[in-house]
Amino acid sequence: MVSAEVITSAEFHPIHCNMLAYSSSKGSIRLIDMRQSALCDSHTKLFEEPEAPGSRSFFTEIIASISDIKFSKDGRYILSRDYMTLKLWDINMDSGPVASYQVHEHLRPKLCDLYENDSIFDKFECCLSGDGLRVATGSYRFLLACVLVNVEHLDRFNAEFGCEDESDDDDEKTSKNGKSTTHKSSKPSDWQALFGEKNSDDEFMLGIKHTRKSIRLYGDFYSSDMIIASPLKLHMAIGQAEENKERDVDYLSSIEVLIIDHADIISMQNWSFLATVVDHINRLPTKQHGTNVMRIRPLYLDGQARFYRQSIILSSYLTPEYLISEMNGLFNRQCLNYKGKVGIRFHASPIKLACEYKGVLEKVLLPVRQIYERFDADSMTQADNARLEYFTKKIFPKIKDSVQGGVMIFIPSYYDFVRVRNYLKSQNASFCLLGDYTKNADISRAREWFFAGSRKIMLYTERAYFYRRYKIRGIKNLIFYSLPERKEFYPEVNVEHLDRFNAEFGCEDESDDDDEKTSKNGKSTTHKSSKPSDWQALFGEKNSDDEFMLGIKHTRKSIRLYGDFYSSDMIIASPLKLHMAIGQAEENKERDVDYLSSIEVLIIDHADIISMQNWSFLATVVDHINRLPTKQHGTNVMRIRPLYLDGQSRFYRQSIILSSYLTPGIALPTAFSHMWLNFFWSIEYLISEMNGLFNRQCLNYKGKVGIRFQASPIKLACEYKGVLEKVLLPVRQIYERFDADSMTQADNARLEYFTKKIFPKIKDSVQGGVMIFIPSYYDFVRVRNYLKSQNASFCLLGDYTKNADISRAREWFFAGSRKIMLYTERAYFYRRYKIRGIKNLIFYSLPERKEFYPEIMNMLDEGSYDMMSTALFSRFDLLKMERIVGTAYANRMICSDKSIFAFC
C-alpha cells in the first residue's frame, strides 16, 4: 500500500526571507533554509509529534493532516491546526510541541460518522495575536475557539527584566520652571542597547518549563526545560555548592544544548567565570533528586554526555585572541561533540564566508591625519613585549620631549594598561588614569586634570570605554597602543580591525612610488602610473608576495580558511612556498608534506608567469605529489582506495596547466595541431620545461589533450592578427631568418648568425644606442661573454643586476658612454624600465609575451633619423612569430625561400 503525502499549507518566516515552513497531510511541519536548498527539496528541521504506541487507528493519518500553519510575529513559534488540536511549536525545539490545545476532542467517539459524511476532511485556519499570547481557530456551529497562552509568573518576569520607564541621567534635564525636559541621549546606539534601559544586571538565573498548556517561568531548575543565566550567577552558585555540601548544581549535568550568546560582551567581563561554568556542565550529579535511574540514557551514566552536547558560541566579531586563547580554548577543549565542529562567519545577509568589510573610516568626521606604525614580533606570545619595547623606544620619547599635552593613549588590554602605567611611573611622567577599576570620583578628577592640562597623558582602557563611553575633552594627540576589538569604536576612538585574509591577500591603499610625487607645498599628488596594465595587474597593488600557502575546507555550512592542510579540501600555494616546505621536511624528519599525497586535481595557473620565476621549484613540487605518505596522520586505512595504497594515484589525478600563450617548450601534442606541425614537428621540439612537465608528470590513464584558446569562442587552430599595428613609430622592422637543423642546435645557430652577420655591423659602426633584447638568460650569458671577448663597449640590465648598477647602466647608455645595452625579457617583465637613447634595436630572439614587442619598439628615440629594428628568428620560433606578426605572415616567412623580411 502506497500512501501519498501532499503539502497542505506554506508560510514564509516574518523576519528571514530565506526561511520557509510548510505542513503536510501526514501531520509534519518542515522548516527550510533556501540558502542551503533553493529547490526546497531538503529541510533544515522536521517538527512532528511522535505517535503513542498502540494508538494508531484507521483515522490516525486523516485527523493528523495539518490544514494551516502560522508564524508568530517574532518568528520564534509556529502555530499549527489539524482536525482535532491546535499546537504551538518552538522552532528551536523539534522534539514536540510546547503547547497543545484540544479543540475537537469531544468529537473523537463520532469519527466514524464524520468519516461517512466527509466532515472529517474539513479544514480550519488558525492565527496568533500580535503579542503572541493569544491564539484563535475555527470550529463548527460558528464557534471561534480563542485560547490565551498561559505564561506563569509573567508579571514577575516583566518587573525584573522588562524595560523601565525612567529616563537616563544623560537624557533628562530640569528646566527653570521645575519641569523635566527629555532629549536624545548622546550615548552610541550599541551602548543604548546594552545599558540604556537600566537593565544591565549581570547576576540572574531563570528556569523555564514547557507544559502542554502553559509556559512556567521561575520553575525548579532540576525540572526546567531551559535555564537562562549569566556566567556570574552560575559561578556564584557553583561556589556556594563547593562551600556548602548540602547545595549542588546537578541541574547542569543534563544540559543537551549550550548556547553562549554575546561571547564578545562576556569577554569584556570575567571570562574565567564562563570557563568555570562550562567545565561543570555534564558532570555526573552528586545526588539522585528523585530521578528514575532506569530512564537515564547509558551515555549520561558513563560520563559521555559532553560528547553529545550541542554547543553554540555567538560573537559579533573575531579577534586574533579568538584564534589562540580564551574563546578558542573553550571551543577546542570544552566543545567536544562527536559529530565535529564548524565555524561560520556572517556578513550581514546573505552569508559571506570570506567576507569583506567596507570599513568605518568615512564616519570619522574630523580632518585628522591617521598614522599607522607596524612593529615586528616573532610570535603571538612575543607580541606584547615587542609592542611595549616599540612604545618605549619610538613613541614615548616623542611625547616626553614635547611641551604640548593632551595625549590620550587608548589601551584595549588591562594587562598592557598595567605595564604602560608602571613604565610611566618609572619615567616620572605626568599622567592620569581611566581604567577598568577606576572609581567614579577618580574618573571625574582625571577628566578635569586632563582637560585643564594638569596631566599631559591619559591612559584609557577599552573595557572602561565599553561600559562608560565618557567623551574626553582636550585630546590633541591620540595614540592607540593596540587596535580596539569593536569596529564601532573607530569613529568614536578611530580604528578598524582588519581580518587576517584581507590583511594578507587584500589590496593595499598605499600608492606606488612611481604614482606619487610630492609637490612644492609638501602635499602628495597622485597621477596615473606609466606602467603597462599587465604589470599593474601583477605588481601594481603591492600584493606580489610569491611565498604563500592557504588551506581551505568546505563543510555543509561554511568555508574554513587557514585550515589544517591534512584535512583541507583545497590547497592554494605558490611553488616557492611548497618547495620550502619540502626542503624543511627533508631536513627535519619530524616534518612532512604528506598532504600532497592525496591530491586529486592539480591546477597550475599562470604557467607563463611561473616560467618567469624558477621553474625547477614547480617541477620539484609536482614530483612530490601523490607519493605514498610517510605517516598515517589519524587516517582510517580501511577507507583509503586501493589505488592510493598501490601508488597508482598519479594515473587518476587530473592535471590542468593554464598559460596565456604557447612556446616551443609549452607546445602540447594534440589531434588539432596547426598546419606547421606537418613540416616542423620533431622530437627535439618537445624537450623543454613546461612540455616536459606535461609529458612526464601528467599521466592520467584516460589520456591528455592540449587546447589553444583564441578569445571566444574556442578556436583549436587559432589565428593571430599580430601586434605590429601597435608600433607607433615609423621604424623599419627587419626580420632575418637563420637556419637550424634541430631544436637542440637552434641556440648555437643563433649565436653563430649573430657573431657573423649582426655584430660586425655594430662593431664597425661609429653610432651607439644599440639595445639587444634577449629573452633567455642562457643566451644573455653567452652574448655577454662574447662581447667581453671582443672588448665591446656595453652595459647590462639582466635578471640579477642590482638597482645601483641598473641606474648607472641607464645613465651610461643614454649619455653614450656605452654603445651597447643587453636587456633580458625577465628583467623587463619585473621592472618595465623605459630605456632612453635607443637608435638601433636588435631582438636576439622574439619576446615570449606579445605585448612586450610594441612596448619595446616604442622606446626607440623618435628624434633619430636612422632608427631601425632587427629581429632574428628560425623555423622553431613560429609560435612567437604568429603572435607578433600574425599567423598568415608567420607561415609565409617560415616557408619562404627568402631569409630577410621587412615591415614599415
NUTITI-657748 format. One record per residue (C-alpha): x, y, z; residue number from 1. Coordinates in steps of 0.1 Angstrom, whole numbers, always signed. Layout:
BEGIN
       X       Y       Z   seq
       X       Y       Z   NUM
...
This chain:
BEGIN
       X       Y       Z   seq
      +0      +0      +0     1
     +14     +34     -11     2
      +4     +64     +10     3
      +9     +98      -7     4
     +19    +129     +12     5
      +8    +163      +0     6
     +17    +198     +11     7
     -13    +214     +28     8
      +0    +248     +38     9
     +31    +270     +35    10
     +43    +302     +52    11
     +74    +324     +49    12
     +93    +335     +80    13
     +82    +370     +90    14
    +118    +382     +95    15
    +142    +360     +75    16
    +132    +359     +38    17
    +153    +328     +32    18
    +133    +306     +56    19
    +101    +288     +47    20
     +78    +264     +66    21
     +53    +240     +51    22
     +29    +214     +65    23
     +19    +180     +51    24
     -11    +157     +52    25
      +9    +133     +75    26
     +10    +158    +103    27
     +46    +171     +99    28
     +60    +206     +95    29
     +93    +211     +77    30
    +114    +242     +81    31
    +136    +251     +50    32
    +166    +274     +46    33
    +166    +283      +9    34
    +203    +292     +12    35
    +210    +255     +16    36
    +183    +242      -7    37
    +169    +266     -33    38
    +146    +239     -47    39
    +132    +232     -12    40
    +138    +195     -17    41
    +155    +191     +17    42
    +146    +205     +51    43
    +166    +220     +80    44
    +142    +209    +107    45
    +113    +185    +110    46
     +85    +191    +135    47
     +65    +160    +142    48
     +48    +147    +173    49
     +58    +111    +179    50
     +29     +86    +178    51
     +20     +69    +211    52
     +24     +31    +209    53
      -8     +12    +203    54
     -28     +44    +195    55
     -28     +40    +157    56
     -62     +35    +140    57
     -79     +40    +106    58
     -84     +77    +113    59
     -50     +85    +127    60
     -35     +98     +95    61
     -67    +117     +85    62
     -70    +137    +117    63
     -33    +143    +118    64
     -33    +162     +85    65
     -24    +198     +92    66
     -47    +223     +75    67
     -30    +256     +84    68
      +2    +270     +99    69
     +12    +305    +111    70
     +44    +321    +123    71
     +44    +343    +154    72
     +53    +379    +149    73
     +89    +374    +160    74
     +92    +342    +140    75
    +101    +321    +171    76
     +69    +300    +172    77
     +48    +281    +146    78
     +10    +276    +153    79
      -5    +245    +135    80
     -41    +233    +132    81
     -51    +198    +125    82
     -86    +184    +128    83
     -85    +177    +165    84
     -60    +200    +180    85
     -42    +234    +179    86
      -4    +231    +186    87
     +23    +256    +193    88
     +58    +247    +182    89
     +91    +263    +192    90
    +114    +264    +161    91
    +144    +257    +184    92
    +128    +225    +198    93
    +117    +199    +173    94
    +111    +171    +198    95
     +75    +180    +203    96
     +50    +210    +206    97
     +55    +233    +236    98
     +17    +236    +239    99
     -13    +216    +226   100
     -50    +226    +228   101
     -78    +201    +223   102
    -104    +217    +200   103
    -125    +187    +188   104
    -117    +161    +215   105
    -154    +157    +221   106
    -158    +145    +186   107
    -134    +116    +189   108
    -162     +90    +196   109
    -180    +102    +165   110
    -151     +99    +140   111
    -170     +71    +121   112
    -200     +93    +115   113
    -178    +122    +105   114
    -160    +100     +80   115
    -193     +88     +65   116
    -205    +124     +58   117
    -169    +136     +48   118
    -169    +162     +77   119
    -136    +146     +89   120
    -119    +162     +59   121
    -130    +198     +68   122
    -102    +223     +70   123
     -98    +250     +97   124
     -75    +280     +98   125
     -56    +295    +128   126
     -40    +328    +138   127
     -19    +344    +166   128
     -23    +378    +182   129
      +4    +404    +178   130
     +18    +399    +213   131
     +18    +361    +208   132
      -2    +355    +239   133
     -35    +346    +222   134
     -43    +321    +195   135
     -76    +315    +177   136
     -91    +289    +153   137
    -124    +279    +138   138
    -149    +252    +147   139
    -184    +240    +140   140
    -217    +260    +147   141
    -200    +293    +141   142
    -178    +289    +172   143
    -145    +307    +174   144
    -121    +290    +197   145
     -98    +316    +214   146
     -70    +304    +237   147
     -48    +325    +260   148
     -13    +311    +261   149
      -7    +308    +298   150
     +26    +321    +309   151
     +30    +317    +347   152
     +48    +344    +367   153
     +48    +367    +337   154
     +43    +398    +360   155
     +74    +389    +380   156
     +94    +385    +348   157
     +83    +419    +334   158
     +91    +435    +367   159
    +127    +421    +368   160
    +136    +421    +331   161
    +112    +445    +314   162
    +121    +480    +303   163
    +119    +507    +329   164
    +101    +540    +322   165
    +127    +562    +340   166
    +149    +582    +317   167
    +187    +581    +317   168
    +206    +607    +336   169
    +220    +619    +303   170
    +186    +621    +288   171
    +167    +642    +314   172
    +174    +677    +324   173
    +154    +701    +346   174
    +142    +734    +332   175
    +140    +767    +351   176
    +103    +762    +358   177
    +110    +729    +376   178
     +96    +706    +349   179
    +118    +679    +333   180
    +126    +680    +297   181
    +138    +650    +278   182
    +162    +649    +249   183
    +180    +622    +229   184
    +210    +606    +247   185
    +245    +613    +234   186
    +255    +577    +240   187
    +261    +555    +209   188
    +233    +531    +198   189
    +252    +499    +209   190
    +256    +513    +244   191
    +219    +522    +245   192
    +210    +486    +235   193
    +232    +471    +263   194
    +228    +497    +292   195
    +204    +524    +281   196
    +173    +508    +296   197
    +189    +504    +330   198
    +185    +467    +328   199
    +222    +457    +328   200
    +222    +434    +359   201
    +246    +406    +352   202
    +235    +385    +381   203
    +204    +365    +371   204
    +192    +329    +365   205
    +158    +318    +352   206
    +143    +283    +348   207
    +117    +278    +321   208
     +94    +247    +319   209
     +72    +240    +289   210
     +39    +221    +295   211
     +11    +213    +271   212
     -10    +243    +282   213
     +15    +268    +297   214
     +50    +281    +299   215
     +61    +282    +335   216
     +87    +308    +344   217
    +109    +306    +375   218
    +105    +269    +377   219
    +126    +245    +397   220
    +160    +242    +380   221
    +160    +204    +382   222
    +127    +201    +363   223
    +132    +230    +339   224
    +135    +225    +302   225
    +156    +256    +298   226
    +179    +277    +320   227
    +188    +312    +311   228
    +216    +326    +333   229
    +246    +349    +334   230
    +281    +334    +339   231
    +284    +354    +372   232
    +252    +340    +387   233
    +262    +304    +378   234
    +297    +309    +390   235
    +283    +321    +424   236
    +260    +290    +426   237
    +290    +267    +419   238
    +310    +285    +446   239
    +281    +281    +471   240
    +278    +244    +463   241
    +315    +239    +469   242
    +313    +257    +503   243
    +281    +240    +514   244
    +278    +203    +507   245
    +240    +204    +511   246
    +238    +225    +480   247
    +246    +214    +444   248
    +244    +224    +408   249
    +234    +190    +395   250
    +209    +207    +371   251
    +240    +214    +349   252
    +246    +176    +345   253
    +218    +171    +319   254
    +224    +201    +296   255
    +219    +190    +260   256
    +222    +223    +242   257
    +246    +250    +254   258
    +242    +285    +238   259
    +268    +311    +248   260
    +253    +343    +234   261
    +272    +376    +230   262
    +306    +360    +237   263
    +322    +393    +228   264
    +303    +410    +256   265
    +313    +383    +281   266
    +349    +388    +271   267
    +345    +424    +284   268
    +336    +409    +318   269
    +354    +380    +335   270
    +359    +351    +311   271
    +371    +328    +338   272
    +335    +327    +352   273
    +323    +313    +320   274
    +351    +288    +317   275
    +343    +275    +352   276
    +306    +271    +344   277
    +313    +252    +311   278
    +337    +230    +330   279
    +310    +219    +354   280
    +284    +211    +327   281
    +276    +174    +321   282
    +295    +162    +352   283
    +280    +132    +370   284
    +254    +145    +396   285
    +261    +142    +432   286
    +225    +133    +442   287
    +196    +114    +426   288
    +170    +142    +430   289
    +141    +117    +427   290
    +152    +107    +392   291
    +142     +72    +378   292
    +176     +58    +370   293
    +161     +33    +346   294
    +150     +62    +323   295
    +185     +78    +321   296
    +204     +72    +289   297
    +235     +50    +294   298
    +258     +76    +279   299
    +249    +100    +308   300
    +258     +73    +334   301
    +291     +66    +316   302
    +301    +103    +317   303
    +299    +107    +279   304
    +272    +134    +278   305
    +296    +161    +268   306
    +303    +143    +236   307
    +267    +145    +226   308
    +260    +181    +238   309
    +255    +207    +211   310
    +275    +239    +220   311
    +270    +272    +201   312
    +292    +302    +207   313
    +280    +335    +192   314
    +301    +366    +188   315
    +298    +398    +168   316
    +335    +397    +157   317
    +366    +376    +156   318
    +399    +387    +171   319
    +435    +373    +170   320
    +429    +362    +205   321
    +400    +342    +192   322
    +424    +321    +173   323
    +447    +312    +202   324
    +434    +319    +236   325
    +402    +322    +257   326
    +373    +317    +233   327
    +392    +293    +211   328
    +404    +274    +241   329
    +369    +270    +253   330
    +358    +260    +218   331
    +385    +234    +214   332
    +386    +219    +249   333
    +350    +220    +260   334
    +330    +217    +227   335
    +336    +180    +220   336
    +306    +168    +201   337
    +314    +135    +184   338
    +299    +149    +151   339
    +326    +175    +150   340
    +325    +213    +150   341
    +322    +242    +125   342
    +329    +279    +125   343
    +308    +303    +104   344
    +314    +340     +97   345
    +283    +360     +89   346
    +285    +393     +70   347
    +250    +409     +70   348
    +228    +388     +47   349
    +233    +367     +28   350
    +262    +348     +44   351
    +297    +357     +31   352
    +323    +333     +45   353
    +353    +352     +32   354
    +336    +385     +39   355
    +350    +419     +30   356
    +344    +449     +53   357
    +339    +483     +39   358
    +353    +499     +70   359
    +341    +529     +90   360
    +367    +554     +80   361
    +340    +575     +64   362
    +324    +580     +98   363
    +354    +599    +111   364
    +342    +635    +108   365
    +373    +653    +117   366
    +401    +661     +91   367
    +427    +643    +111   368
    +459    +626     +98   369
    +459    +590    +109   370
    +493    +573    +110   371
    +497    +535    +114   372
    +531    +522    +126   373
    +539    +485    +124   374
    +563    +467    +148   375
    +578    +433    +143   376
    +571    +403    +165   377
    +584    +368    +161   378
    +552    +352    +175   379
    +520    +359    +192   380
    +535    +353    +226   381
    +562    +378    +219   382
    +538    +405    +206   383
    +531    +421    +239   384
    +568    +425    +248   385
    +576    +438    +213   386
    +547    +463    +215   387
    +559    +477    +248   388
    +595    +479    +235   389
    +584    +498    +204   390
    +563    +521    +225   391
    +591    +529    +250   392
    +618    +534    +223   393
    +598    +550    +194   394
    +566    +566    +208   395
    +572    +577    +243   396
    +604    +598    +236   397
    +583    +620    +213   398
    +557    +625    +240   399
    +582    +631    +267   400
    +602    +657    +248   401
    +571    +675    +236   402
    +559    +705    +256   403
    +523    +701    +244   404
    +499    +679    +265   405
    +466    +664    +256   406
    +480    +629    +248   407
    +454    +601    +252   408
    +467    +565    +250   409
    +439    +541    +242   410
    +448    +506    +255   411
    +424    +476    +249   412
    +441    +451    +273   413
    +442    +456    +310   414
    +474    +437    +311   415
    +490    +462    +287   416
    +474    +490    +307   417
    +492    +480    +339   418
    +526    +476    +321   419
    +523    +510    +305   420
    +512    +526    +338   421
    +542    +511    +356   422
    +565    +523    +329   423
    +551    +559    +330   424
    +556    +558    +368   425
    +592    +548    +364   426
    +597    +578    +340   427
    +580    +602    +364   428
    +556    +611    +336   429
    +526    +634    +342   430
    +496    +612    +336   431
    +461    +602    +348   432
    +441    +570    +346   433
    +407    +560    +333   434
    +408    +522    +337   435
    +387    +492    +344   436
    +386    +496    +381   437
    +389    +534    +385   438
    +364    +548    +409   439
    +339    +575    +398   440
    +354    +602    +419   441
    +389    +595    +405   442
    +375    +594    +369   443
    +359    +629    +374   444
    +392    +643    +387   445
    +412    +627    +359   446
    +389    +642    +332   447
    +392    +676    +348   448
    +430    +674    +351   449
    +434    +662    +316   450
    +412    +690    +301   451
    +429    +717    +322   452
    +464    +705    +312   453
    +474    +695    +348   454
    +482    +660    +334   455
    +498    +656    +300   456
    +488    +620    +294   457
    +457    +600    +300   458
    +455    +562    +298   459
    +420    +549    +287   460
    +412    +512    +286   461
    +388    +497    +261   462
    +367    +480    +288   463
    +363    +513    +306   464
    +352    +529    +274   465
    +328    +500    +267   466
    +310    +504    +299   467
    +311    +542    +304   468
    +316    +558    +270   469
    +329    +590    +285   470
    +338    +617    +260   471
    +372    +631    +268   472
    +378    +668    +261   473
    +412    +683    +253   474
    +427    +655    +232   475
    +454    +668    +208   476
    +473    +636    +202   477
    +456    +602    +201   478
    +477    +571    +204   479
    +463    +536    +200   480
    +486    +513    +219   481
    +467    +484    +202   482
    +436    +484    +179   483
    +402    +483    +195   484
    +383    +450    +191   485
    +349    +465    +183   486
    +348    +482    +149   487
    +321    +507    +160   488
    +347    +522    +183   489
    +366    +535    +153   490
    +345    +566    +146   491
    +345    +572    +183   492
    +381    +563    +190   493
    +394    +558    +154   494
    +405    +523    +144   495
    +390    +493    +124   496
    +403    +457    +129   497
    +411    +441     +95   498
    +406    +403     +92   499
    +435    +380     +85   500
    +426    +372     +50   501
    +423    +408     +38   502
    +454    +417     +57   503
    +475    +390     +38   504
    +458    +390      +4   505
    +438    +422      +1   506
    +449    +452     -19   507
    +468    +479      +0   508
    +459    +515      -2   509
    +494    +529      -4   510
    +504    +544     -37   511
    +533    +531     -58   512
    +565    +551     -58   513
    +560    +559     -95   514
    +525    +570     -88   515
    +531    +595     -60   516
    +551    +626     -61   517
    +555    +655     -36   518
    +546    +689     -47   519
    +563    +721     -36   520
    +538    +727      -8   521
    +547    +694      +7   522
    +514    +677      -2   523
    +514    +644     -22   524
    +498    +644     -56   525
    +488    +612     -73   526
    +488    +606    -110   527
    +481    +576    -132   528
    +511    +551    -133   529
    +531    +549    -165   530
    +534    +511    -161   531
    +515    +489    -185   532
    +482    +473    -175   533
    +496    +438    -173   534
    +523    +450    -149   535
    +497    +468    -128   536
    +476    +436    -125   537
    +506    +416    -113   538
    +525    +441     -92   539
    +506    +473     -90   540
    +487    +466     -59   541
    +518    +457     -39   542
    +505    +422     -34   543
    +531    +403     -53   544
    +544    +380     -25   545
    +552    +346     -40   546
    +556    +328      -7   547
    +521    +318      +5   548
    +501    +287     +12   549
    +464    +285     +22   550
    +443    +255     +32   551
    +405    +257     +25   552
    +380    +232     +40   553
    +344    +230     +28   554
    +317    +220     +53   555
    +280    +219     +50   556
    +275    +254     +63   557
    +309    +271     +59   558
    +341    +275     +41   559
    +370    +274     +66   560
    +401    +293     +56   561
    +435    +286     +71   562
    +425    +251     +78   563
    +449    +222     +86   564
    +465    +211     +53   565
    +459    +174     +61   566
    +421    +179     +64   567
    +417    +207     +38   568
    +398    +201      +6   569
    +418    +226     -13   570
    +453    +240     -10   571
    +463    +272     -28   572
    +500    +277     -27   573
    +530    +292     -46   574
    +557    +269     -59   575
    +582    +287     -38   576
    +563    +281      -5   577
    +557    +244     -13   578
    +594    +240     -23   579
    +604    +254     +10   580
    +581    +231     +29   581
    +596    +201     +10   582
    +631    +213     +19   583
    +622    +216     +56   584
    +606    +181     +56   585
    +638    +166     +41   586
    +660    +184     +67   587
    +637    +176     +97   588
    +623    +141     +98   589
    +595    +151    +122   590
    +580    +173     +94   591
    +564    +161     +62   592
    +544    +171     +32   593
    +521    +141     +32   594
    +491    +164     +24   595
    +504    +163     -12   596
    +499    +125     -14   597
    +461    +128     -18   598
    +459    +155     -45   599
    +432    +145     -70   600
    +431    +177     -91   601
    +462    +197     -98   602
    +458    +231    -114   603
    +489    +251    -124   604
    +476    +285    -132   605
    +496    +313    -150   606
    +523    +288    -161   607
    +537    +316    -182   608
    +542    +337    -151   609
    +558    +308    -132   610
    +582    +304    -161   611
    +595    +339    -154   612
    +604    +327    -119   613
    +622    +294    -111   614
    +606    +265    -129   615
    +626    +239    -111   616
    +606    +247     -79   617
    +574    +237     -96   618
    +590    +206    -111   619
    +601    +195     -76   620
    +566    +201     -62   621
    +548    +181     -89   622
    +573    +153     -85   623
    +563    +150     -48   624
    +526    +149     -55   625
    +509    +115     -50   626
    +538     +99     -33   627
    +530     +74      -5   628
    +527     +93     +28   629
    +553     +87     +55   630
    +528     +88     +84   631
    +492     +78     +90   632
    +480    +111    +104   633
    +450     +95    +120   634
    +436     +82     +87   635
    +413     +52     +87   636
    +433     +29     +64   637
    +401      +9     +56   638
    +386     +39     +39   639
    +415     +46     +15   640
    +411     +35     -21   641
    +434      +6     -30   642
    +449     +25     -60   643
    +463     +50     -34   644
    +479     +22     -14   645
    +493      +7     -46   646
    +510     +40     -55   647
    +488     +44     -86   648
    +470     +76     -77   649
    +491     +97    -101   650
    +474     +78    -130   651
    +440     +90    -118   652
    +449    +126    -110   653
    +436    +153    -132   654
    +463    +179    -141   655
    +455    +212    -158   656
    +482    +236    -170   657
    +470    +271    -179   658
    +491    +296    -198   659
    +483    +328    -217   660
    +505    +316    -247   661
    +523    +286    -261   662
    +560    +284    -267   663
    +581    +256    -283   664
    +585    +244    -247   665
    +548    +246    -240   666
    +535    +232    -273   667
    +514    +202    -265   668
    +507    +171    -287   669
    +471    +172    -299   670
    +450    +159    -327   671
    +440    +195    -335   672
    +475    +207    -344   673
    +484    +235    -367   674
    +495    +232    -404   675
    +531    +239    -394   676
    +531    +206    -375   677
    +533    +187    -407   678
    +565    +204    -417   679
    +584    +210    -385   680
    +573    +186    -358   681
    +603    +168    -343   682
    +611    +151    -311   683
    +635    +179    -302   684
    +606    +203    -302   685
    +593    +186    -271   686
    +623    +190    -248   687
    +618    +220    -226   688
    +604    +228    -192   689
    +566    +230    -195   690
    +561    +204    -221   691
    +585    +181    -201   692
    +563    +185    -171   693
    +532    +178    -192   694
    +546    +146    -207   695
    +565    +131    -177   696
    +542    +141    -148   697
    +507    +143    -163   698
    +500    +106    -167   699
    +462    +102    -163   700
    +452     +68    -177   701
    +424     +84    -198   702
    +450    +103    -218   703
    +457    +140    -224   704
    +448    +169    -247   705
    +460    +203    -255   706
    +437    +232    -264   707
    +445    +266    -278   708
    +421    +293    -270   709
    +417    +324    -291   710
    +393    +348    -273   711
    +357    +334    -276   712
    +345    +311    -289   713
    +373    +285    -287   714
    +394    +281    -318   715
    +416    +250    -317   716
    +436    +260    -347   717
    +436    +297    -338   718
    +448    +326    -359   719
    +466    +357    -345   720
    +463    +392    -361   721
    +496    +403    -346   722
    +506    +434    -328   723
    +526    +453    -355   724
    +498    +480    -357   725
    +506    +489    -321   726
    +541    +501    -330   727
    +535    +539    -332   728
    +569    +550    -346   729
    +577    +550    -383   730
    +605    +525    -379   731
    +617    +499    -405   732
    +614    +465    -389   733
    +638    +439    -404   734
    +633    +401    -397   735
    +663    +379    -406   736
    +659    +341    -406   737
    +687    +317    -398   738
    +688    +280    -404   739
    +690    +253    -377   740
    +688    +216    -382   741
    +671    +209    -349   742
    +658    +225    -317   743
    +689    +214    -298   744
    +711    +232    -324   745
    +690    +264    -326   746
    +708    +282    -298   747
    +742    +276    -313   748
    +730    +285    -348   749
    +715    +318    -334   750
    +748    +328    -317   751
    +768    +319    -348   752
    +745    +341    -370   753
    +747    +369    -345   754
    +785    +369    -344   755
    +790    +366    -382   756
    +762    +387    -396   757
    +749    +411    -369   758
    +778    +420    -346   759
    +803    +431    -374   760
    +778    +458    -384   761
    +776    +471    -348   762
    +813    +469    -342   763
    +822    +488    -374   764
    +795    +515    -368   765
    +805    +547    -350   766
    +769    +552    -338   767
    +759    +539    -304   768
    +725    +534    -289   769
    +723    +497    -297   770
    +700    +477    -274   771
    +700    +439    -277   772
    +668    +424    -263   773
    +674    +387    -252   774
    +645    +366    -238   775
    +667    +337    -224   776
    +691    +342    -196   777
    +712    +314    -210   778
    +716    +333    -243   779
    +722    +365    -223   780
    +753    +350    -206   781
    +766    +337    -239   782
    +763    +370    -257   783
    +778    +389    -227   784
    +808    +366    -227   785
    +812    +371    -264   786
    +811    +409    -262   787
    +837    +407    -234   788
    +860    +387    -257   789
    +856    +413    -284   790
    +863    +442    -259   791
    +830    +458    -269   792
    +816    +488    -251   793
    +784    +475    -234   794
    +763    +476    -202   795
    +739    +452    -187   796
    +703    +451    -175   797
    +698    +415    -166   798
    +678    +392    -143   799
    +702    +397    -113   800
    +715    +432    -119   801
    +715    +453     -88   802
    +695    +486     -86   803
    +726    +507     -84   804
    +742    +490    -114   805
    +709    +494    -134   806
    +709    +532    -127   807
    +745    +535    -138   808
    +738    +514    -169   809
    +708    +535    -180   810
    +729    +567    -175   811
    +759    +554    -194   812
    +737    +542    -223   813
    +718    +574    -226   814
    +750    +596    -224   815
    +767    +574    -250   816
    +794    +561    -226   817
    +784    +526    -235   818
    +774    +518    -271   819
    +755    +485    -264   820
    +730    +475    -238   821
    +719    +439    -231   822
    +683    +438    -217   823
    +667    +404    -207   824
    +630    +397    -210   825
    +627    +386    -174   826
    +643    +419    -162   827
    +618    +438    -184   828
    +589    +416    -171   829
    +596    +426    -135   830
    +608    +462    -138   831
    +595    +477    -171   832
    +622    +503    -172   833
    +620    +526    -202   834
    +654    +530    -218   835
    +663    +563    -234   836
    +687    +568    -263   837
    +679    +537    -283   838
    +687    +541    -320   839
    +692    +505    -331   840
    +670    +478    -316   841
    +681    +442    -320   842
    +658    +413    -309   843
    +683    +384    -304   844
    +651    +363    -302   845
    +615    +375    -302   846
    +599    +380    -268   847
    +575    +353    -254   848
    +549    +379    -244   849
    +535    +396    -275   850
    +526    +428    -256   851
    +563    +433    -250   852
    +571    +438    -287   853
    +553    +472    -293   854
    +563    +484    -258   855
    +599    +479    -265   856
    +597    +492    -301   857
    +581    +524    -289   858
    +612    +531    -268   859
    +632    +540    -299   860
    +645    +575    -300   861
    +619    +593    -321   862
    +643    +622    -328   863
    +668    +598    -345   864
    +666    +599    -383   865
    +682    +565    -387   866
    +664    +544    -361   867
    +659    +507    -371   868
    +650    +473    -357   869
    +663    +438    -364   870
    +648    +405    -352   871
    +664    +371    -356   872
    +642    +340    -360   873
    +643    +304    -371   874
    +616    +279    -381   875
    +613    +269    -344   876
    +601    +304    -335   877
    +568    +300    -353   878
    +547    +303    -322   879
    +564    +336    -312   880
    +562    +349    -347   881
    +525    +344    -352   882
    +517    +362    -320   883
    +537    +393    -332   884
    +534    +395    -370   885
    +502    +374    -373   886
    +496    +338    -383   887
    +494    +344    -421   888
    +527    +364    -422   889
    +544    +340    -399   890
    +536    +309    -421   891
    +549    +327    -452   892
    +581    +339    -435   893
    +588    +304    -423   894
    +582    +287    -457   895
    +596    +314    -480   896
    +628    +309    -499   897
    +639    +344    -489   898
    +655    +349    -455   899
    +651    +386    -449   900
    +617    +404    -445   901
    +608    +440    -438   902
    +578    +457    -423   903
    +574    +495    -424   904
